[in-house]
Amino acid sequence: MMDPIAEMLRKLRAGETTARSLVEASLAAERAQRHLNSFISVDAEAALAAADAADAAYKAGRARTLEGVPIAVKDNLAVRGLPFTGGSKALGAAVAERDAGAVAAMRAAGAIVIGKTGLHEFAFGVTSNNGAFGPIRNPAAPDHASGGSSGGAAAAVAAGIVPLCLGTDTGGSGRIPASFCGCTGFRPTTARYPVTGVMQLTWTFDATAVLASCAQDLELVDAVLTGQKYSSPALPAPSAIRLGVPRSSFAAGCAPAVAAAFASALDRLSSAGVQLVDVDLADVLLHDQAAAFPIALFEGRQLWLRELARHGLGIPQFLGALSSPDVREVFAVMLGEGIALADYSSAMNDHLVPLRHAYAQCFAAASLDAVVFPTVPVTAPPIGEDKVVRVGGHDMPLFPTIVRNTSPGALAGIPGISLPCGLADGLPFGLEIDGPQGSDLMLIAIARMIQEAIQGKQGAGQ
């Protein structure tokens, strides 16, 4: 991976490097690793011009918070003047007229966008096996999936092309590929970051996400995206942290290698002094299984009917233009009969409300700072295995298995961070921590503590 952003900024301020050198290194890394297929478009000319302007800003003493830092943006967030595909060719060759809210905030802070990363078509999947632009490959094992839907973002960060990428996370779209590729993925409390200029799937689930090389960079970017003044807080002592372990639910039913990697991670946390408390979140999984699809499909229908009308596309025309069979199947259901209002209301009232209550009660009753579990019950599947995934010698349906642990937190609207935590059967393994709603800064501090106390000060993957 590249240097963390904090180290890049230190070198820039000290005159040890230049923004042009950093951007040139990013562009060279993208060219050298084009086999990963992590980018849909690259804007080298504009990025180099922005780098020269950043270097001038440093010389003039007017550098901004992220001046000269190269980043990438998932191609379902708008970047002014660049293609805005959503990882599909179904909407034609659209070019964004203005930046998404999060992109505008990053650029106003001096960050330099080098290009747009690929994704599962329209973010409706967990592998980034994209029928329109080809599969996005995992830097750790190029014959394996990068995860989705922010597969290009995770691959670009894990491969050292950029230190950070803006993505999205609906039911795990940022954390799943972070786990599969071996980088840090952060989904904030819902609505903490702007979602304007994003191709949305659902207003209940959707969040702008951040994929980074280490947890330390999340603090800096969080300040930029929330408009707050940046200050790096003191890390909590491991002995002051209480983490709930949902052994009988989120940590159960994992592939043997993932279960072993998780047990090893818990041992390291305990040895560092972290307090581990067993908790029961079985009801959370049941409520999520009952609510997630009705909510996503009902809300997605409203959003996408408006999107198609804006583009002047009929449903049959749009379905015929989709390139990924799994995505076409989802859209056919969603834009067909869809979900009845009564079923949506039941999902919201009978399942979403008690799910959120169960989380709040769990955190409060055990005085927890967060819960900890494997981000995904399996490691990255081979590219092309899109229907089933092998778990403990049994074939399981791929999509619900991969989103099982990430979807509930998204539905609850609480913050979650997937941290790279070594390997399981030779593939990256992600450890997730989820905190109470609004505990984003505390969760980031805990993530930093875990990375620095357990994995070393340079962060995972360094």
Phi, psi and omega per residue, in radians:
M1 nan 2.817 3.051
M2 -1.276 2.960 3.010
D3 -0.974 2.549 2.967
P4 -1.015 2.738 -3.094
I5 -1.033 -0.701 -3.134
A6 -1.024 -0.673 3.124
E7 -1.265 -0.667 3.056
M8 -1.002 -0.818 -3.110
L9 -1.131 -0.664 3.091
R10 -1.060 -0.790 -3.131
K11 -1.157 -0.647 3.114
L12 -1.143 -0.789 -3.123
R13 -1.178 -0.573 -3.124
A14 -1.450 -0.083 -3.115
G15 1.321 0.320 3.138
E16 -1.454 -0.260 3.057
T17 -2.642 3.099 3.092
T18 -2.241 2.778 3.078
A19 -1.084 -0.657 3.130
R20 -1.085 -0.721 3.115
S21 -1.089 -0.717 3.140
L22 -1.145 -0.773 -3.139
V23 -1.176 -0.731 3.096
E24 -1.053 -0.675 3.109
A25 -1.135 -0.705 3.097
S26 -1.096 -0.809 -3.125
L27 -1.128 -0.680 3.116
A28 -1.157 -0.690 3.124
A29 -1.145 -0.664 3.100
E30 -1.118 -0.771 3.137
R31 -1.105 -0.729 -3.091
A32 -1.204 -0.424 -3.082
Q33 -2.071 0.586 -3.129
R34 -1.115 -0.353 3.097
H35 -1.091 -0.366 3.100
L36 -1.251 -0.409 -3.138
N37 1.062 0.661 -3.063
S38 -1.404 -0.344 -3.110
F39 -1.987 2.505 2.989
I40 -1.614 -0.665 3.114
S41 -2.545 2.566 3.103
V42 -2.245 2.380 -3.110
D43 -2.059 1.276 -3.036
A44 -1.103 -0.760 -3.065
E45 -1.069 -0.839 -3.139
A46 -1.178 -0.641 -3.136
A47 -1.145 -0.714 3.125
L48 -1.192 -0.657 3.086
A49 -1.120 -0.715 3.110
A50 -1.146 -0.611 3.118
A51 -1.138 -0.730 3.104
D52 -1.101 -0.677 3.089
A53 -1.149 -0.638 3.108
A54 -1.148 -0.736 3.117
D55 -1.095 -0.658 3.080
A56 -1.126 -0.646 3.126
A57 -1.130 -0.687 3.097
Y58 -1.119 -0.756 -3.136
K59 -1.118 -0.561 -3.123
A60 -1.518 -0.048 3.137
G61 1.289 0.455 -3.133
R62 -2.196 0.571 3.129
A63 -1.192 2.454 3.126
R64 -1.582 -3.101 -2.984
T65 -0.974 -0.758 -3.093
L66 -2.037 0.466 -3.028
E67 -0.947 2.101 3.028
G68 1.508 0.030 -3.111
V69 -1.457 2.134 3.120
P70 -1.347 2.343 3.094
I71 -2.370 2.998 3.020
A72 -2.239 2.916 -3.089
V73 -2.376 2.263 3.067
K74 -1.032 2.459 -2.985
D75 -1.446 0.540 2.839
N76 -2.041 0.198 2.929
L77 -1.982 2.388 -3.076
A78 -1.296 2.365 2.982
V79 -2.207 2.053 -3.050
R80 -0.885 2.213 3.066
G81 1.490 -0.054 3.133
L82 -1.963 2.747 3.091
P83 -0.964 2.554 -3.095
F84 -2.278 1.419 -2.927
T85 -1.683 -0.479 -2.973
G86 1.176 0.335 -3.116
G87 1.262 0.460 -3.087
S88 -2.491 2.779 3.016
K89 -1.843 0.126 -3.033
A90 -1.288 -0.355 -3.127
L91 -1.775 0.120 3.126
G92 1.434 -2.900 -3.051
A93 -1.631 1.114 -3.119
A94 -1.307 2.447 3.042
V95 -2.087 2.285 -3.075
A96 -1.194 2.393 3.120
E97 -1.546 -0.365 3.139
R98 -2.608 2.831 3.140
D99 -1.325 2.547 2.910
A100 -1.055 2.747 -3.084
G101 -0.972 -0.767 -3.127
A102 -1.201 -0.653 3.109
V103 -1.137 -0.758 3.129
A104 -1.042 -0.718 3.138
A105 -1.131 -0.731 3.140
M106 -1.165 -0.729 -3.128
R107 -1.234 -0.602 3.086
A108 -1.128 -0.425 3.099
A109 -1.544 -0.011 3.065
G110 1.796 -0.014 3.111
A111 -1.177 2.617 -3.072
I112 -2.017 2.071 3.139
V113 -1.436 2.074 3.107
I114 -1.588 -0.329 3.128
G115 2.991 -3.075 -3.093
K116 -1.937 2.309 -3.101
T117 -1.641 2.700 -3.114
G118 -1.362 2.954 -3.058
L119 -2.778 2.943 2.954
H120 -1.083 2.430 -3.010
E121 -0.876 2.118 -3.103
F122 0.933 0.399 3.066
A123 1.170 0.301 -3.125
F124 -1.671 0.972 3.107
G125 3.118 3.003 -2.978
V126 -2.100 0.132 -3.114
T127 -1.999 -0.440 -2.976
S128 1.093 0.485 2.920
N129 -1.425 1.554 -2.930
N130 -1.632 2.126 -3.109
G131 -1.251 -0.398 -3.096
A132 -1.489 -0.727 -3.042
F133 -2.040 -0.008 -3.134
G134 1.647 2.829 -3.114
P135 -1.209 2.551 3.042
I136 -1.649 2.226 -2.991
R137 -1.643 2.608 -3.120
N138 -1.421 2.139 -3.134
P139 -1.006 -0.525 -3.127
A140 -1.326 -0.411 -3.107
A141 -2.824 1.573 -2.970
P142 -1.041 -0.249 3.066
D143 -1.565 0.074 3.117
H144 -1.952 2.734 -3.110
A145 -1.175 2.631 3.072
S146 -1.498 -0.189 -3.075
G147 1.576 2.899 -3.089
G148 -2.637 2.930 0.166
S149 -1.580 -0.193 -3.088
S150 -1.484 0.834 -3.051
G151 -1.127 -0.711 3.130
G152 -1.156 -0.652 3.118
A153 -1.088 -0.852 -3.132
A154 -1.131 -0.723 -3.137
A155 -1.119 -0.715 -3.125
A156 -1.125 -0.669 3.118
V157 -1.286 -0.832 -3.102
A158 -1.116 -0.534 -3.133
A159 -1.451 -0.068 3.114
G160 1.392 0.372 3.106
I161 -1.363 -0.753 3.053
V162 -2.393 2.717 3.094
P163 -1.413 -0.250 -3.043
L164 -2.759 2.556 3.074
C165 -2.430 2.385 2.985
L166 -1.404 2.310 3.101
G167 -2.369 -2.777 3.044
T168 -2.360 2.786 3.104
D169 -2.503 1.932 3.084
T170 -1.716 -1.190 3.073
G171 -1.986 0.279 -3.106
G172 2.401 0.169 -3.005
S173 -1.061 -0.356 3.057
G174 -1.698 -0.695 -3.057
R175 -1.357 -0.614 -3.137
I176 -1.093 -0.931 3.115
P177 -1.150 -0.519 3.053
A178 -1.072 -0.739 3.107
S179 -1.135 -0.799 -3.085
F180 -1.163 -0.642 -3.039
C181 -1.655 -0.329 3.118
G182 1.587 0.742 3.025
C183 -2.279 -3.056 -3.115
T184 -1.700 2.269 3.131
G185 -2.188 2.250 -3.060
F186 -2.145 2.123 2.943
R187 -1.855 2.023 -3.117
P188 -1.362 3.009 2.943
T189 -0.894 2.368 -3.108
T190 -0.900 2.325 3.115
A191 1.353 0.089 3.090
R192 -1.195 -0.672 3.121
Y193 -1.899 2.666 -3.122
P194 -1.082 2.506 3.030
V195 -2.071 0.160 3.046
T196 -1.145 2.501 3.140
G197 1.321 0.325 3.112
V198 -1.948 2.414 2.993
M199 -1.264 1.694 -3.018
Q200 -1.405 2.640 3.042
L201 -1.850 -0.612 -3.102
T202 -2.831 2.395 -3.112
W203 -1.362 -0.340 3.118
T204 -1.350 -0.698 -3.050
F205 -1.590 -0.708 -2.845
D206 -1.036 2.444 3.019
A207 -2.589 2.515 2.959
T208 -1.297 2.272 -3.051
A209 -2.008 2.891 3.109
V210 -2.221 2.260 3.023
L211 -1.973 2.220 -2.975
A212 -2.453 2.940 3.138
S213 -1.391 -0.384 3.137
C214 -2.772 2.844 -3.084
A215 -1.194 -0.500 -3.111
Q216 -1.011 -0.659 -3.116
D217 -1.178 -0.385 -3.141
L218 -1.111 -0.609 3.133
E219 -1.059 -0.823 -3.098
L220 -1.131 -0.796 -3.113
V221 -1.207 -0.637 3.101
D222 -1.043 -0.730 3.118
A223 -1.085 -0.705 3.132
V224 -1.145 -0.791 -3.043
L225 -1.329 -0.339 3.099
T226 -1.790 -0.119 -3.130
G227 1.299 0.354 -3.141
Q228 -1.648 2.792 3.066
K229 -1.297 2.329 -3.088
Y230 -1.413 2.316 2.946
S231 -2.635 2.232 -3.111
S232 -1.355 1.979 -3.090
P233 -1.285 2.769 3.045
A234 -1.169 2.456 -3.133
L235 -1.285 2.478 3.083
P236 -1.222 2.609 3.028
A237 -1.217 2.412 3.135
P238 -0.909 -0.655 -3.099
S239 -1.187 -0.260 -3.137
A240 -1.567 -0.080 -3.034
I241 -1.779 2.305 3.049
R242 -1.987 2.092 3.134
L243 -2.013 2.284 3.064
G244 -1.462 2.421 -3.135
V245 -2.029 1.859 3.132
P246 -1.437 1.263 -3.013
R247 -1.086 -0.635 -3.031
S248 -1.527 -0.006 -3.112
S249 -2.281 -1.458 -3.088
F250 -1.076 -0.602 -3.097
A251 -1.586 -0.030 -3.127
A252 -1.647 2.785 3.041
G253 1.169 0.440 3.116
C254 -1.564 2.802 2.996
A255 -1.019 2.516 -3.077
P256 -0.907 -0.731 -3.125
A257 -1.149 -0.643 3.101
V258 -1.201 -0.739 3.112
A259 -1.053 -0.714 3.136
A260 -1.189 -0.705 3.125
A261 -1.146 -0.660 3.114
F262 -1.163 -0.756 3.112
A263 -1.061 -0.703 3.104
S264 -1.119 -0.724 3.119
A265 -1.099 -0.718 3.106
L266 -1.104 -0.682 3.105
D267 -1.067 -0.727 3.140
R268 -1.175 -0.690 3.092
L269 -1.104 -0.791 -3.141
S270 -1.108 -0.735 3.132
S271 -1.105 -0.535 3.122
A272 -1.344 -0.194 3.101
G273 1.904 -0.046 -3.141
V274 -1.154 2.391 3.101
Q275 -1.452 2.161 -3.133
L276 -1.945 2.254 -3.074
V277 -2.228 2.210 3.090
D278 -1.203 2.359 3.116
V279 -2.341 2.794 -3.133
D280 -1.963 1.987 3.093
L281 -2.121 0.468 -3.117
A282 -1.054 -0.688 3.141
D283 -1.101 -0.583 3.123
V284 -1.064 -0.790 3.126
L285 -1.095 -0.711 -3.129
L286 -1.143 -0.770 3.117
H287 -1.128 -0.679 3.115
D288 -1.118 -0.760 3.141
Q289 -1.081 -0.557 -3.134
A290 -1.436 -0.485 -2.978
A291 -1.812 -0.545 -2.914
A292 -1.041 -0.931 -3.070
F293 -1.199 -0.780 3.081
P294 -0.987 -0.731 -3.139
I295 -1.177 -0.844 -3.084
A296 -1.101 -0.751 -3.083
L297 -1.286 -0.645 3.115
F298 -1.154 -0.870 -3.111
E299 -1.215 -0.649 3.112
G300 -1.068 -0.638 3.120
R301 -1.074 -0.780 -3.126
Q302 -1.095 -0.775 -3.102
L303 -1.171 -0.730 -3.045
W304 -1.419 -0.454 3.005
L305 -1.116 -0.673 3.078
R306 -1.190 -0.687 3.137
E307 -1.111 -0.757 3.132
L308 -1.151 -0.679 3.106
A309 -1.107 -0.662 3.129
R310 -1.115 -0.581 3.140
H311 -1.616 -0.018 -3.135
G312 1.186 0.590 -3.099
L313 -1.916 2.386 2.999
G314 -1.485 2.829 -3.096
I315 -1.076 -0.856 -3.141
P316 -1.050 -0.700 3.120
Q317 -1.086 -0.759 -3.130
F318 -1.154 -0.826 -3.135
L319 -1.043 -0.682 3.140
G320 -1.182 -0.388 -3.108
A321 -1.578 -0.151 3.120
L322 -1.275 2.464 -3.018
S323 -1.773 -0.321 -3.078
S324 -1.818 2.091 -3.075
P325 -0.985 -0.697 -3.115
D326 -1.165 -0.626 3.124
V327 -1.237 -0.681 3.101
R328 -1.060 -0.693 3.135
E329 -1.092 -0.763 -3.131
V330 -1.139 -0.812 -3.138
F331 -1.125 -0.614 3.133
A332 -1.097 -0.703 3.095
V333 -1.216 -0.831 -3.055
M334 -1.131 -0.720 -3.097
L335 -1.596 -0.077 3.080
G336 -1.493 -2.045 3.128
E337 -1.228 -0.520 3.099
G338 1.191 -2.744 -3.104
I339 -1.932 2.308 3.135
A340 -1.154 2.588 3.133
L341 -1.002 -0.652 -3.134
A342 -1.125 -0.679 3.131
D343 -1.216 -0.654 3.087
Y344 -1.122 -0.788 3.137
S345 -1.085 -0.683 3.106
S346 -1.130 -0.744 3.118
A347 -1.067 -0.717 -3.114
M348 -1.230 -0.779 -3.007
N349 -1.557 -0.693 -3.043
D350 -1.556 -0.286 -3.073
H351 -2.212 -0.809 -3.118
L352 -1.129 -0.786 -3.126
V353 -1.065 -0.900 3.123
P354 -1.161 -0.512 3.079
L355 -1.079 -0.845 3.136
R356 -1.129 -0.642 3.104
H357 -1.146 -0.702 -3.126
A358 -1.094 -0.719 3.083
Y359 -1.088 -0.884 -3.096
A360 -1.043 -0.711 -3.139
Q361 -1.159 -0.695 3.135
C362 -1.086 -0.852 -3.138
F363 -1.072 -0.754 -3.055
A364 -1.288 -0.782 -3.032
A365 -1.110 -0.641 -3.112
A366 -1.760 0.122 -3.120
S367 0.899 0.896 -3.051
L368 -1.582 2.545 2.946
D369 -1.498 -0.523 -3.127
A370 -2.957 2.955 2.944
V371 -1.939 2.676 -3.065
V372 -2.297 2.433 -3.072
F373 -2.905 2.938 3.036
P374 -1.140 2.290 3.138
T375 -0.992 -0.806 -3.139
V376 -2.295 2.460 -3.117
P377 -1.194 -0.187 -3.110
V378 -2.354 2.899 2.979
T379 -1.547 3.088 -3.044
A380 -1.034 2.221 3.103
P381 -1.329 2.786 3.053
P382 -1.062 2.569 3.089
I383 -1.059 2.323 -3.132
G384 1.804 -0.325 3.076
E385 -1.553 1.548 -2.974
D386 -1.867 -0.122 -3.066
K387 -1.866 -0.777 -3.092
V388 -2.273 2.776 3.092
V389 -2.344 2.487 -3.075
R390 -1.479 2.162 3.116
V391 -2.287 1.920 3.092
G392 1.006 0.670 3.099
G393 1.492 0.052 -3.125
H394 -2.114 2.509 3.057
D395 -1.455 2.184 -3.141
M396 -2.103 2.626 3.093
P397 -1.053 2.275 -2.948
L398 -1.122 -0.958 -2.990
F399 -1.054 -0.958 -3.105
P400 -1.133 -0.483 3.107
T401 -1.202 -0.777 -3.073
I402 -1.241 -0.617 -3.114
V403 -1.574 -0.019 -3.006
R404 -0.918 -0.770 -3.052
N405 -1.581 -0.340 -3.097
T406 -1.645 -0.491 -3.077
S407 -1.131 -0.740 -3.071
P408 -1.034 -0.740 3.134
G409 -1.134 -0.640 3.093
A410 -1.121 -0.761 3.134
L411 -1.129 -0.626 3.115
A412 -1.292 -0.331 -3.137
G413 1.404 0.311 -3.085
I414 -1.665 2.766 -3.132
P415 -1.348 2.563 3.113
G416 -2.536 2.503 3.124
I417 -2.276 2.218 3.007
S418 -1.682 2.178 -3.115
L419 -1.939 2.342 3.056
P420 -1.155 2.304 -3.011
C421 -2.422 0.851 3.089
G422 1.589 -2.739 -3.027
L423 -2.128 2.668 2.996
A424 -2.288 2.003 -3.047
D425 0.965 0.648 3.072
G426 1.435 0.015 -3.141
L427 -2.044 2.654 -3.113
P428 -1.003 2.519 3.109
F429 -2.143 2.307 -3.134
G430 -1.879 2.353 3.065
L431 -1.850 2.166 -3.113
E432 -1.837 2.461 2.956
I433 -2.113 2.277 3.072
D434 -2.035 2.383 -3.134
G435 -2.070 3.004 3.098
P436 -1.058 2.766 3.132
Q437 -0.996 2.287 3.113
G438 1.478 0.029 -3.095
S439 -1.628 0.470 -2.990
D440 -0.947 -0.865 -3.083
L441 -1.161 -0.671 3.076
M442 -1.135 -0.707 -3.134
L443 -1.122 -0.719 3.101
I444 -1.104 -0.697 3.114
A445 -1.115 -0.696 3.083
I446 -1.124 -0.726 3.106
A447 -1.057 -0.747 3.086
R448 -1.073 -0.757 3.123
M449 -1.036 -0.772 3.139
I450 -1.097 -0.802 -3.110
Q451 -1.164 -0.673 -3.086
E452 -1.405 -0.604 -3.120
A453 -1.467 -0.573 -3.032
I454 -1.755 -0.671 -3.004
Q455 -1.899 -0.153 -3.120
G456 1.851 2.665 -3.001
K457 -1.118 -0.365 -3.112
Q458 -1.423 -0.089 -3.139
G459 1.491 2.898 -3.094
A460 -1.160 2.544 3.040
G461 1.380 -0.060 -3.077
Q462 -1.374 nan nan
